[in-house]
Amino acid sequence: MASVISNAKAAPGLLSGDRSPASSFSFGIFIFFLIDFFLHLSARFPAYGVIRPTLVLVLIISLCLFLQRDKFKGWTKDPVVSTLGVLLLYILFSLPLVEWPGSVLKNNLGDFVKAVVFFYFTVLLVDTEKRLKIFFLVFVVCQILRILEPLALNVTQGYWGSSTHLGHGEFSQRLAGAPSDVINPNELGFVIVTVIPFLHYILWSSNLKGRLLYLVLLPPIMYALILTQSRGAFVALLVIGFFIFKESKRKMMLIIVAVLVAVLGWQVMTDEQKDRYLSLVGKSETSNAASVDGRIQGMLREFSLGLERPIVGHGLGTTPEAKTHIIGSRQASHNLYAELLIELGFVGAFIFIAFLVKVYRRLLDSSKFLVSRQGENKNFYINLNKALVAVFWMYAAYSFNYWGLSQYYWYLFAGSVVVSHRMIRISDNSEAGSEAGMKNYNKFSNLVDLPRRY
């Protein structure tokens, strides 16, 4: 308790006030919002989709947050939050200077707002350890359902959802999202490699039931990845594998398992699927090799396009428009970093990268803190932080093959990092003092200027 009091002296007002977490109603609506978004309930139930549920839920959650605004005083002081705020202000004030401000306002701003709200809703509403666990449970379960549904349709009904051209009028079938989902094969691969670190670090590191569930889920998930023929997801899987290998204490066993899995996976692949993955190392005998070269050349052209307006860019979401007018192809950018340069210029790209750097620093802070405070009650946070670190680098690598400025994934991830860092500090200080004295640490403002203790 003495350490708690000393911390309070170091940060004036640290223990003042009694601010409870956000209401259970608003958190419940947020969880339903996640389920609605990831499982595309409006596509599954057309009558429900008529009311535009995503917009309605965003408005309801925003209203709930506004009515509880007194609970969130000081939350903008977090470096991740403040850096994203700088990005939003930059986009607003640079709007008159971009090439197509009308397109930004009319066609693109809505998608960006729908992506960014994931960050703010997560940071403000996931404010207890129980809610953090519910949040990740819902997120992971939704992603697993998105993977298993199209896989089950493929096995039972021959569903694929997409195909790729091999040349000479031949096509290879690729597994995409379910009919009610909106994701192509590369995006389904992205969902798969996103969920694997959470399954590995959380389930495999838990009890016997968790390990059995992990062993049951992993084979069909890996088989679904093969069926997507997503080369970008395969490279991302290698990034995940590197972190799992680095953290493992049984490296030789892991190498043996990886070899066995690779051999088994190769045996179940068709010749078309093998050719697709061989194109990564220049061994393809079809147009897959040309598509790899085309992707690299397209990436270089996109970076060159970004240099057409290097200061403030062409405008938020205008990559297809800029490519149509200058390159002659409207296909959206498959590279986040080129997308940043095209749409926001060097200034905006620098701010966004700074935002990602601040997120990673939060992960490093959590890692250092957990190392100095290891204990049985920290196992969940240790494993969660390992999963988040792996996902961060996987996202960073996959972003060379995937857009992201107006997509949800970086913002939801950043919000979860801010929340997990906050919960780690709360759990540590809760152990240091009485429950009555430490309940006030649930408020965000108490953790912004909390002194380092490691």
C-alpha positions as a Markdown table, in Angstrom:
| # | Residue | x | y | z |
|---|---|---|---|---|
| 1 | Met | 0.0 | 0.0 | 0.0 |
| 2 | Ala | 2.9 | 2.3 | 0.7 |
| 3 | Ser | 4.0 | 2.0 | -3.0 |
| 4 | Val | 0.5 | 3.0 | -4.1 |
| 5 | Ile | 0.6 | 6.1 | -1.9 |
| 6 | Ser | 4.0 | 7.0 | -3.2 |
| 7 | Asn | 2.7 | 6.7 | -6.8 |
| 8 | Ala | -0.1 | 8.9 | -5.9 |
| 9 | Lys | 2.3 | 11.6 | -4.7 |
| 10 | Ala | 4.3 | 11.2 | -7.9 |
| 11 | Ala | 1.2 | 11.8 | -10.0 |
| 12 | Pro | -1.1 | 14.4 | -8.3 |
| 13 | Gly | -4.7 | 13.4 | -8.3 |
| 14 | Leu | -3.9 | 9.8 | -9.1 |
| 15 | Leu | -6.3 | 8.3 | -6.6 |
| 16 | Ser | -8.8 | 11.2 | -6.5 |
| 17 | Gly | -12.4 | 10.6 | -7.6 |
| 18 | Asp | -14.4 | 7.5 | -8.0 |
| 19 | Arg | -15.1 | 6.8 | -11.7 |
| 20 | Ser | -16.7 | 3.5 | -12.5 |
| 21 | Pro | -16.1 | 1.7 | -15.9 |
| 22 | Ala | -18.4 | 2.5 | -18.8 |
| 23 | Ser | -21.9 | 1.1 | -18.5 |
| 24 | Ser | -22.5 | -2.5 | -19.2 |
| 25 | Phe | -25.1 | -1.5 | -21.8 |
| 26 | Ser | -22.7 | 0.4 | -23.9 |
| 27 | Phe | -20.1 | -2.4 | -23.7 |
| 28 | Gly | -22.8 | -4.9 | -24.7 |
| 29 | Ile | -23.7 | -2.8 | -27.7 |
| 30 | Phe | -20.1 | -2.6 | -28.7 |
| 31 | Ile | -19.7 | -6.4 | -28.5 |
| 32 | Phe | -22.8 | -6.8 | -30.6 |
| 33 | Phe | -21.4 | -4.3 | -33.0 |
| 34 | Leu | -18.3 | -6.5 | -33.4 |
| 35 | Ile | -20.4 | -9.6 | -34.0 |
| 36 | Asp | -22.6 | -7.7 | -36.5 |
| 37 | Phe | -19.5 | -6.4 | -38.4 |
| 38 | Phe | -17.5 | -9.6 | -38.6 |
| 39 | Leu | -20.3 | -12.0 | -39.2 |
| 40 | His | -22.1 | -9.6 | -41.6 |
| 41 | Leu | -25.5 | -10.1 | -40.1 |
| 42 | Ser | -27.1 | -7.7 | -42.5 |
| 43 | Ala | -26.2 | -9.9 | -45.4 |
| 44 | Arg | -27.5 | -13.0 | -43.6 |
| 45 | Phe | -30.8 | -11.4 | -42.6 |
| 46 | Pro | -31.9 | -8.9 | -45.4 |
| 47 | Ala | -34.8 | -7.5 | -43.3 |
| 48 | Tyr | -32.3 | -6.6 | -40.6 |
| 49 | Gly | -30.0 | -5.0 | -43.1 |
| 50 | Val | -32.7 | -2.6 | -44.2 |
| 51 | Ile | -32.2 | -0.5 | -41.1 |
| 52 | Arg | -28.4 | 0.0 | -41.9 |
| 53 | Pro | -27.4 | -1.6 | -38.5 |
| 54 | Thr | -23.7 | -0.6 | -38.7 |
| 55 | Leu | -24.6 | 3.1 | -38.8 |
| 56 | Val | -27.3 | 2.7 | -36.2 |
| 57 | Leu | -24.9 | 0.9 | -33.8 |
| 58 | Val | -22.2 | 3.4 | -34.3 |
| 59 | Leu | -24.6 | 6.2 | -33.5 |
| 60 | Ile | -25.9 | 4.4 | -30.4 |
| 61 | Ile | -22.4 | 3.7 | -29.0 |
| 62 | Ser | -21.3 | 7.3 | -29.8 |
| 63 | Leu | -24.3 | 8.6 | -27.9 |
| 64 | Cys | -23.6 | 6.3 | -24.9 |
| 65 | Leu | -20.0 | 7.5 | -24.8 |
| 66 | Phe | -21.1 | 11.2 | -25.0 |
| 67 | Leu | -23.5 | 10.7 | -22.1 |
| 68 | Gln | -20.7 | 9.1 | -20.0 |
| 69 | Arg | -18.0 | 11.6 | -21.1 |
| 70 | Asp | -17.1 | 12.4 | -17.4 |
| 71 | Lys | -15.7 | 8.9 | -17.0 |
| 72 | Phe | -13.1 | 9.4 | -19.8 |
| 73 | Lys | -11.4 | 12.6 | -18.7 |
| 74 | Gly | -7.7 | 12.5 | -19.6 |
| 75 | Trp | -7.9 | 9.6 | -22.0 |
| 76 | Thr | -6.5 | 11.6 | -24.9 |
| 77 | Lys | -3.2 | 12.0 | -23.1 |
| 78 | Asp | -2.1 | 8.5 | -24.1 |
| 79 | Pro | 0.6 | 8.8 | -26.8 |
| 80 | Val | -1.2 | 6.4 | -29.2 |
| 81 | Val | -4.5 | 8.2 | -28.8 |
| 82 | Ser | -2.9 | 11.6 | -29.3 |
| 83 | Thr | -0.9 | 10.5 | -32.4 |
| 84 | Leu | -4.1 | 9.2 | -34.0 |
| 85 | Gly | -5.7 | 12.5 | -33.1 |
| 86 | Val | -2.9 | 14.4 | -34.9 |
| 87 | Leu | -3.5 | 12.2 | -38.0 |
| 88 | Leu | -7.2 | 13.1 | -38.0 |
| 89 | Leu | -6.5 | 16.8 | -37.7 |
| 90 | Tyr | -4.0 | 16.5 | -40.5 |
| 91 | Ile | -6.5 | 14.9 | -42.8 |
| 92 | Leu | -9.1 | 17.6 | -41.9 |
| 93 | Phe | -6.8 | 20.6 | -42.4 |
| 94 | Ser | -5.1 | 19.2 | -45.5 |
| 95 | Leu | -8.4 | 18.5 | -47.2 |
| 96 | Pro | -8.4 | 21.8 | -49.2 |
| 97 | Leu | -4.9 | 21.1 | -50.5 |
| 98 | Val | -5.4 | 17.6 | -51.8 |
| 99 | Glu | -6.1 | 17.0 | -55.5 |
| 100 | Trp | -9.6 | 15.6 | -55.1 |
| 101 | Pro | -11.3 | 16.9 | -51.9 |
| 102 | Gly | -14.7 | 16.3 | -53.4 |
| 103 | Ser | -14.1 | 12.6 | -53.8 |
| 104 | Val | -12.8 | 12.5 | -50.2 |
| 105 | Leu | -16.0 | 14.0 | -48.8 |
| 106 | Lys | -18.4 | 12.3 | -51.1 |
| 107 | Asn | -17.1 | 8.8 | -51.4 |
| 108 | Asn | -14.2 | 8.0 | -49.1 |
| 109 | Leu | -14.6 | 9.7 | -45.7 |
| 110 | Gly | -17.3 | 7.3 | -44.5 |
| 111 | Asp | -15.1 | 4.2 | -44.9 |
| 112 | Phe | -12.3 | 5.9 | -43.0 |
| 113 | Val | -14.6 | 6.9 | -40.1 |
| 114 | Lys | -16.1 | 3.4 | -39.9 |
| 115 | Ala | -12.5 | 2.0 | -39.6 |
| 116 | Val | -11.3 | 4.6 | -37.0 |
| 117 | Val | -14.2 | 4.1 | -34.6 |
| 118 | Phe | -12.9 | 0.6 | -33.8 |
| 119 | Phe | -10.0 | 2.2 | -32.1 |
| 120 | Tyr | -12.0 | 4.7 | -30.0 |
| 121 | Phe | -14.7 | 2.2 | -29.1 |
| 122 | Thr | -12.1 | -0.3 | -28.0 |
| 123 | Val | -10.1 | 2.1 | -25.9 |
| 124 | Leu | -13.1 | 3.6 | -24.1 |
| 125 | Leu | -15.3 | 0.6 | -23.6 |
| 126 | Val | -12.9 | -2.3 | -22.9 |
| 127 | Asp | -12.0 | -1.0 | -19.4 |
| 128 | Thr | -11.8 | -4.1 | -17.1 |
| 129 | Glu | -9.9 | -7.4 | -17.3 |
| 130 | Lys | -13.2 | -9.3 | -17.7 |
| 131 | Arg | -14.2 | -7.1 | -20.6 |
| 132 | Leu | -10.8 | -7.5 | -22.2 |
| 133 | Lys | -11.2 | -11.3 | -22.1 |
| 134 | Ile | -14.7 | -11.1 | -23.5 |
| 135 | Phe | -13.5 | -8.7 | -26.3 |
| 136 | Phe | -10.7 | -11.1 | -27.4 |
| 137 | Leu | -13.0 | -14.1 | -27.1 |
| 138 | Val | -15.6 | -12.6 | -29.3 |
| 139 | Phe | -13.0 | -11.4 | -31.8 |
| 140 | Val | -11.3 | -14.7 | -32.1 |
| 141 | Val | -14.5 | -16.8 | -32.2 |
| 142 | Cys | -15.9 | -14.5 | -35.0 |
| 143 | Gln | -12.7 | -15.0 | -37.1 |
| 144 | Ile | -12.8 | -18.8 | -36.6 |
| 145 | Leu | -16.5 | -18.9 | -37.8 |
| 146 | Arg | -15.5 | -16.8 | -40.8 |
| 147 | Ile | -12.8 | -19.4 | -41.6 |
| 148 | Leu | -14.8 | -22.6 | -40.9 |
| 149 | Glu | -18.0 | -21.6 | -42.7 |
| 150 | Pro | -16.6 | -21.4 | -46.2 |
| 151 | Leu | -14.4 | -24.4 | -45.5 |
| 152 | Ala | -17.4 | -26.4 | -44.5 |
| 153 | Leu | -19.2 | -25.3 | -47.6 |
| 154 | Asn | -16.3 | -26.3 | -49.7 |
| 155 | Val | -16.2 | -29.8 | -48.2 |
| 156 | Thr | -19.9 | -30.4 | -48.3 |
| 157 | Gln | -21.0 | -28.5 | -51.4 |
| 158 | Gly | -17.9 | -27.8 | -53.4 |
| 159 | Tyr | -18.0 | -24.1 | -52.7 |
| 160 | Trp | -14.9 | -21.9 | -53.6 |
| 161 | Gly | -16.0 | -18.3 | -54.0 |
| 162 | Ser | -13.2 | -17.2 | -56.3 |
| 163 | Ser | -10.7 | -18.3 | -58.9 |
| 164 | Thr | -7.4 | -17.1 | -60.4 |
| 165 | His | -6.4 | -17.2 | -64.1 |
| 166 | Leu | -3.6 | -19.6 | -65.0 |
| 167 | Gly | -3.4 | -18.6 | -68.6 |
| 168 | His | -4.6 | -20.3 | -71.8 |
| 169 | Gly | -8.2 | -20.0 | -70.6 |
| 170 | Glu | -7.6 | -22.1 | -67.5 |
| 171 | Phe | -8.6 | -21.1 | -64.0 |
| 172 | Ser | -7.7 | -22.4 | -60.5 |
| 173 | Gln | -10.4 | -22.3 | -57.8 |
| 174 | Arg | -9.6 | -20.4 | -54.6 |
| 175 | Leu | -11.4 | -20.4 | -51.3 |
| 176 | Ala | -12.9 | -17.0 | -50.4 |
| 177 | Gly | -15.3 | -16.0 | -47.6 |
| 178 | Ala | -18.7 | -17.5 | -47.3 |
| 179 | Pro | -21.5 | -16.1 | -49.5 |
| 180 | Ser | -22.7 | -13.8 | -46.7 |
| 181 | Asp | -19.1 | -12.6 | -46.2 |
| 182 | Val | -17.4 | -10.0 | -48.4 |
| 183 | Ile | -13.8 | -11.2 | -48.3 |
| 184 | Asn | -11.7 | -12.5 | -51.2 |
| 185 | Pro | -9.2 | -15.3 | -50.9 |
| 186 | Asn | -6.3 | -13.0 | -49.8 |
| 187 | Glu | -8.5 | -11.4 | -47.2 |
| 188 | Leu | -9.6 | -14.8 | -45.9 |
| 189 | Gly | -5.9 | -15.7 | -45.7 |
| 190 | Phe | -5.4 | -12.5 | -43.7 |
| 191 | Val | -8.1 | -13.6 | -41.3 |
| 192 | Ile | -6.5 | -17.0 | -40.9 |
| 193 | Val | -3.0 | -15.7 | -40.1 |
| 194 | Thr | -4.5 | -13.1 | -37.7 |
| 195 | Val | -6.2 | -15.7 | -35.5 |
| 196 | Ile | -3.3 | -18.3 | -35.4 |
| 197 | Pro | -1.1 | -16.3 | -32.9 |
| 198 | Phe | -4.1 | -16.0 | -30.4 |
| 199 | Leu | -4.9 | -19.6 | -30.7 |
| 200 | His | -1.3 | -20.6 | -30.2 |
| 201 | Tyr | -0.3 | -18.4 | -27.3 |
| 202 | Ile | -3.6 | -18.4 | -25.4 |
| 203 | Leu | -4.9 | -22.0 | -26.0 |
| 204 | Trp | -1.7 | -23.9 | -26.2 |
| 205 | Ser | -0.4 | -22.2 | -23.1 |
| 206 | Ser | -3.5 | -23.0 | -21.1 |
| 207 | Asn | -4.8 | -26.2 | -19.6 |
| 208 | Leu | -5.3 | -29.6 | -21.3 |
| 209 | Lys | -8.7 | -28.7 | -22.7 |
| 210 | Gly | -7.2 | -25.6 | -24.3 |
| 211 | Arg | -4.5 | -27.6 | -25.9 |
| 212 | Leu | -6.9 | -30.2 | -27.2 |
| 213 | Leu | -9.1 | -27.4 | -28.7 |
| 214 | Tyr | -6.0 | -25.9 | -30.3 |
| 215 | Leu | -5.1 | -29.3 | -31.9 |
| 216 | Val | -8.7 | -29.7 | -33.1 |
| 217 | Leu | -8.9 | -26.2 | -34.7 |
| 218 | Leu | -5.4 | -25.8 | -36.2 |
| 219 | Pro | -5.6 | -28.5 | -39.0 |
| 220 | Pro | -8.8 | -27.2 | -40.7 |
| 221 | Ile | -7.6 | -23.7 | -40.3 |
| 222 | Met | -4.3 | -24.5 | -42.0 |
| 223 | Tyr | -6.1 | -26.5 | -44.7 |
| 224 | Ala | -8.3 | -23.5 | -45.4 |
| 225 | Leu | -5.2 | -21.4 | -45.8 |
| 226 | Ile | -3.9 | -23.8 | -48.4 |
| 227 | Leu | -7.2 | -23.5 | -50.3 |
| 228 | Thr | -7.1 | -19.7 | -50.4 |
| 229 | Gln | -3.8 | -19.9 | -52.4 |
| 230 | Ser | -2.9 | -16.6 | -50.7 |
| 231 | Arg | 0.8 | -16.1 | -51.2 |
| 232 | Gly | 0.8 | -13.0 | -49.0 |
| 233 | Ala | -0.9 | -14.9 | -46.2 |
| 234 | Phe | 1.7 | -17.7 | -46.6 |
| 235 | Val | 4.5 | -15.1 | -46.1 |
| 236 | Ala | 2.6 | -13.7 | -43.1 |
| 237 | Leu | 2.4 | -17.2 | -41.7 |
| 238 | Leu | 6.2 | -17.4 | -41.9 |
| 239 | Val | 6.4 | -14.2 | -39.8 |
| 240 | Ile | 4.1 | -15.8 | -37.2 |
| 241 | Gly | 6.2 | -19.0 | -37.3 |
| 242 | Phe | 9.4 | -17.0 | -36.7 |
| 243 | Phe | 8.0 | -15.5 | -33.5 |
| 244 | Ile | 6.6 | -18.8 | -32.2 |
| 245 | Phe | 10.0 | -20.4 | -32.9 |
| 246 | Lys | 11.9 | -17.6 | -31.2 |
| 247 | Glu | 9.7 | -17.9 | -28.1 |
| 248 | Ser | 9.7 | -21.7 | -27.9 |
| 249 | Lys | 11.9 | -23.6 | -25.4 |
| 250 | Arg | 11.6 | -26.7 | -27.5 |
| 251 | Lys | 13.0 | -25.5 | -30.8 |
| 252 | Met | 14.1 | -28.9 | -32.1 |
| 253 | Met | 10.7 | -30.4 | -31.5 |
| 254 | Leu | 9.1 | -27.4 | -33.2 |
| 255 | Ile | 11.3 | -27.8 | -36.2 |
| 256 | Ile | 10.3 | -31.5 | -36.5 |
| 257 | Val | 6.6 | -30.6 | -36.2 |
| 258 | Ala | 7.0 | -27.8 | -38.8 |
| 259 | Val | 8.6 | -30.2 | -41.3 |
| 260 | Leu | 5.9 | -32.8 | -40.8 |
| 261 | Val | 3.2 | -30.2 | -41.2 |
| 262 | Ala | 4.9 | -28.8 | -44.4 |
| 263 | Val | 5.2 | -32.4 | -45.9 |
| 264 | Leu | 1.6 | -33.2 | -45.0 |
| 265 | Gly | 0.4 | -29.9 | -46.4 |
| 266 | Trp | 2.3 | -30.4 | -49.6 |
| 267 | Gln | 0.8 | -33.8 | -50.1 |
| 268 | Val | -2.8 | -32.5 | -49.8 |
| 269 | Met | -2.2 | -29.7 | -52.4 |
| 270 | Thr | -3.3 | -30.0 | -56.0 |
| 271 | Asp | -0.8 | -29.3 | -58.7 |
| 272 | Glu | -2.4 | -25.9 | -59.3 |
| 273 | Gln | -2.0 | -25.0 | -55.6 |
| 274 | Lys | 1.6 | -26.2 | -55.5 |
| 275 | Asp | 2.3 | -24.0 | -58.6 |
| 276 | Arg | 0.8 | -21.0 | -56.9 |
| 277 | Tyr | 3.1 | -21.2 | -53.9 |
| 278 | Leu | 6.1 | -22.2 | -56.0 |
| 279 | Ser | 5.7 | -18.9 | -57.8 |
| 280 | Leu | 7.1 | -17.2 | -54.6 |
| 281 | Val | 10.5 | -18.6 | -55.4 |
| 282 | Gly | 10.3 | -18.3 | -59.2 |
| 283 | Lys | 9.4 | -22.0 | -59.9 |
| 284 | Ser | 5.9 | -21.5 | -61.3 |
| 285 | Glu | 5.1 | -22.9 | -64.8 |
| 286 | Thr | 2.0 | -20.8 | -65.3 |
| 287 | Ser | 0.9 | -17.2 | -65.2 |
| 288 | Asn | 1.3 | -17.3 | -61.4 |
| 289 | Ala | 5.0 | -16.3 | -61.9 |
| 290 | Ala | 3.9 | -13.3 | -64.0 |
| 291 | Ser | 1.4 | -12.3 | -61.4 |
| 292 | Val | 4.3 | -12.1 | -58.8 |
| 293 | Asp | 6.3 | -9.9 | -61.2 |
| 294 | Gly | 3.2 | -7.8 | -62.0 |
| 295 | Arg | 2.6 | -7.3 | -58.3 |
| 296 | Ile | 6.2 | -6.0 | -57.7 |
| 297 | Gln | 6.0 | -3.8 | -60.7 |
| 298 | Gly | 2.6 | -2.5 | -59.6 |
| 299 | Met | 4.0 | -1.7 | -56.2 |
| 300 | Leu | 6.8 | 0.3 | -57.7 |
| 301 | Arg | 4.4 | 2.2 | -59.9 |
| 302 | Glu | 2.3 | 3.1 | -56.9 |
| 303 | Phe | 5.2 | 4.5 | -55.0 |
| 304 | Ser | 6.1 | 6.5 | -58.1 |
| 305 | Leu | 2.5 | 7.7 | -58.2 |
| 306 | Gly | 2.8 | 8.9 | -54.6 |
| 307 | Leu | 5.7 | 11.2 | -55.7 |
| 308 | Glu | 3.3 | 13.1 | -58.1 |
| 309 | Arg | 2.0 | 15.0 | -55.0 |
| 310 | Pro | 4.5 | 14.2 | -52.3 |
| 311 | Ile | 3.6 | 16.7 | -49.7 |
| 312 | Val | -0.2 | 16.2 | -48.9 |
| 313 | Gly | -1.1 | 13.5 | -51.4 |
| 314 | His | -4.2 | 13.1 | -53.6 |
| 315 | Gly | -6.7 | 12.7 | -50.8 |
| 316 | Leu | -8.1 | 10.1 | -48.5 |
| 317 | Gly | -9.3 | 7.0 | -50.4 |
| 318 | Thr | -8.4 | 8.3 | -53.8 |
| 319 | Thr | -5.8 | 5.7 | -54.7 |
| 320 | Pro | -8.1 | 4.1 | -57.4 |
| 321 | Glu | -8.9 | 7.5 | -58.8 |
| 322 | Ala | -5.3 | 8.6 | -58.9 |
| 323 | Lys | -4.3 | 5.4 | -60.6 |
| 324 | Thr | -7.0 | 5.7 | -63.2 |
| 325 | His | -6.0 | 9.2 | -64.2 |
| 326 | Ile | -2.2 | 8.8 | -64.1 |
| 327 | Ile | -1.4 | 5.0 | -64.5 |
| 328 | Gly | -4.6 | 3.9 | -66.4 |
| 329 | Ser | -5.6 | 1.2 | -63.9 |
| 330 | Arg | -8.2 | 1.6 | -61.2 |
| 331 | Gln | -7.4 | -1.4 | -59.1 |
| 332 | Ala | -7.0 | -0.3 | -55.5 |
| 333 | Ser | -3.5 | -0.3 | -53.9 |
| 334 | His | -2.4 | -3.6 | -52.4 |
| 335 | Asn | 0.3 | -1.9 | -50.4 |
| 336 | Leu | -0.5 | 0.1 | -47.3 |
| 337 | Tyr | 2.8 | 2.1 | -47.5 |
| 338 | Ala | 2.2 | 3.1 | -51.1 |
| 339 | Glu | -1.4 | 3.9 | -50.3 |
| 340 | Leu | -0.3 | 6.2 | -47.5 |
| 341 | Leu | 2.1 | 8.1 | -49.8 |
| 342 | Ile | -0.5 | 8.4 | -52.6 |
| 343 | Glu | -3.4 | 9.5 | -50.3 |
| 344 | Leu | -1.7 | 11.5 | -47.5 |
| 345 | Gly | 1.7 | 12.4 | -48.9 |
| 346 | Phe | 4.9 | 12.3 | -46.9 |
| 347 | Val | 3.5 | 14.3 | -44.0 |
| 348 | Gly | 0.5 | 12.1 | -43.5 |
| 349 | Ala | 2.5 | 8.9 | -44.1 |
| 350 | Phe | 5.0 | 10.0 | -41.4 |
| 351 | Ile | 2.2 | 10.6 | -38.9 |
| 352 | Phe | 0.6 | 7.2 | -39.6 |
| 353 | Ile | 3.9 | 5.4 | -39.3 |
| 354 | Ala | 4.5 | 7.3 | -36.0 |
| 355 | Phe | 1.2 | 6.1 | -34.9 |
| 356 | Leu | 2.3 | 2.5 | -35.5 |
| 357 | Val | 5.6 | 3.1 | -33.8 |
| 358 | Lys | 3.8 | 4.4 | -30.7 |
| 359 | Val | 1.7 | 1.2 | -30.7 |
| 360 | Tyr | 4.8 | -1.0 | -30.8 |
| 361 | Arg | 6.4 | 1.0 | -28.0 |
| 362 | Arg | 3.3 | 0.2 | -25.9 |
| 363 | Leu | 3.9 | -3.5 | -26.6 |
| 364 | Leu | 7.6 | -3.2 | -25.6 |
| 365 | Asp | 6.6 | -1.3 | -22.4 |
| 366 | Ser | 4.2 | -4.1 | -21.6 |
| 367 | Ser | 6.8 | -6.8 | -22.3 |
| 368 | Lys | 9.4 | -5.1 | -20.0 |
| 369 | Phe | 6.8 | -4.6 | -17.3 |
| 370 | Leu | 5.7 | -8.2 | -17.4 |
| 371 | Val | 9.2 | -9.5 | -17.2 |
| 372 | Ser | 9.8 | -7.6 | -14.0 |
| 373 | Arg | 6.4 | -8.7 | -12.6 |
| 374 | Gln | 6.2 | -12.4 | -13.6 |
| 375 | Gly | 3.7 | -14.5 | -11.7 |
| 376 | Glu | 0.9 | -17.0 | -12.1 |
| 377 | Asn | -1.7 | -14.2 | -12.4 |
| 378 | Lys | 0.3 | -12.6 | -15.2 |
| 379 | Asn | 0.3 | -15.6 | -17.5 |
| 380 | Phe | -2.7 | -14.4 | -19.4 |
| 381 | Tyr | -1.1 | -11.0 | -20.1 |
| 382 | Ile | 2.3 | -12.5 | -20.9 |
| 383 | Asn | 0.8 | -14.8 | -23.5 |
| 384 | Leu | -1.6 | -12.1 | -24.8 |
| 385 | Asn | 1.3 | -9.6 | -25.3 |
| 386 | Lys | 3.3 | -12.3 | -27.1 |
| 387 | Ala | 0.4 | -12.8 | -29.5 |
| 388 | Leu | 0.0 | -9.1 | -30.0 |
| 389 | Val | 3.7 | -8.6 | -30.8 |
| 390 | Ala | 3.5 | -11.4 | -33.4 |
| 391 | Val | 0.4 | -10.0 | -34.9 |
| 392 | Phe | 2.0 | -6.5 | -35.1 |
| 393 | Trp | 4.9 | -7.8 | -37.2 |
| 394 | Met | 2.6 | -10.0 | -39.2 |
| 395 | Tyr | 0.5 | -6.9 | -40.0 |
| 396 | Ala | 3.5 | -4.9 | -40.8 |
| 397 | Ala | 4.7 | -7.5 | -43.3 |
| 398 | Tyr | 1.2 | -8.2 | -44.8 |
| 399 | Ser | 0.7 | -4.5 | -45.3 |
| 400 | Phe | 3.1 | -4.8 | -48.3 |
| 401 | Asn | 0.4 | -6.9 | -49.9 |
| 402 | Tyr | -2.7 | -5.3 | -48.4 |
| 403 | Trp | -4.2 | -1.9 | -48.1 |
| 404 | Gly | -5.2 | -0.6 | -44.6 |
| 405 | Leu | -5.6 | 3.2 | -44.2 |
| 406 | Ser | -9.4 | 2.9 | -44.3 |
| 407 | Gln | -9.6 | -0.7 | -43.1 |
| 408 | Tyr | -10.4 | -1.6 | -39.5 |
| 409 | Tyr | -7.5 | -3.9 | -38.7 |
| 410 | Trp | -4.8 | -1.5 | -37.6 |
| 411 | Tyr | -7.2 | 0.6 | -35.6 |
| 412 | Leu | -8.8 | -2.3 | -33.7 |
| 413 | Phe | -5.3 | -3.7 | -33.1 |
| 414 | Ala | -4.0 | -0.4 | -31.8 |
| 415 | Gly | -7.0 | -0.1 | -29.5 |
| 416 | Ser | -6.5 | -3.5 | -28.1 |
| 417 | Val | -2.8 | -2.7 | -27.4 |
| 418 | Val | -3.7 | 0.4 | -25.5 |
| 419 | Val | -6.3 | -1.5 | -23.5 |
| 420 | Ser | -4.1 | -4.5 | -22.7 |
| 421 | His | -1.2 | -2.2 | -21.6 |
| 422 | Arg | -3.7 | -0.4 | -19.3 |
| 423 | Met | -5.0 | -3.6 | -17.8 |
| 424 | Ile | -1.5 | -4.9 | -17.2 |
| 425 | Arg | -0.8 | -1.8 | -15.1 |
| 426 | Ile | -4.1 | -2.0 | -13.4 |
| 427 | Ser | -3.6 | -5.7 | -12.4 |
| 428 | Asp | -0.1 | -4.9 | -11.0 |
| 429 | Asn | -1.3 | -2.0 | -8.9 |
| 430 | Ser | -4.3 | -3.9 | -7.7 |
| 431 | Glu | -2.0 | -6.4 | -6.2 |
| 432 | Ala | -0.1 | -3.6 | -4.5 |
| 433 | Gly | -3.0 | -2.2 | -2.7 |
| 434 | Ser | -6.5 | -2.8 | -1.3 |
| 435 | Glu | -9.4 | -3.4 | -3.7 |
| 436 | Ala | -11.1 | -0.2 | -2.4 |
| 437 | Gly | -8.0 | 1.9 | -2.9 |
| 438 | Met | -7.2 | 0.5 | -6.4 |
| 439 | Lys | -10.7 | 0.5 | -8.0 |
| 440 | Asn | -10.0 | 4.0 | -9.2 |
| 441 | Tyr | -7.3 | 2.7 | -11.6 |
| 442 | Asn | -10.0 | 1.6 | -13.9 |
| 443 | Lys | -10.3 | 5.1 | -15.2 |
| 444 | Phe | -8.1 | 5.9 | -18.1 |
| 445 | Ser | -6.7 | 9.2 | -16.9 |
| 446 | Asn | -5.1 | 7.5 | -13.9 |
| 447 | Leu | -2.8 | 5.5 | -16.2 |
| 448 | Val | -1.5 | 8.1 | -18.6 |
| 449 | Asp | 1.1 | 9.6 | -16.3 |
| 450 | Leu | 1.6 | 6.5 | -14.1 |
| 451 | Pro | 5.3 | 6.4 | -13.2 |
| 452 | Arg | 7.4 | 3.5 | -14.6 |
| 453 | Arg | 8.2 | 0.9 | -11.9 |
| 454 | Tyr | 10.7 | -1.3 | -13.8 |
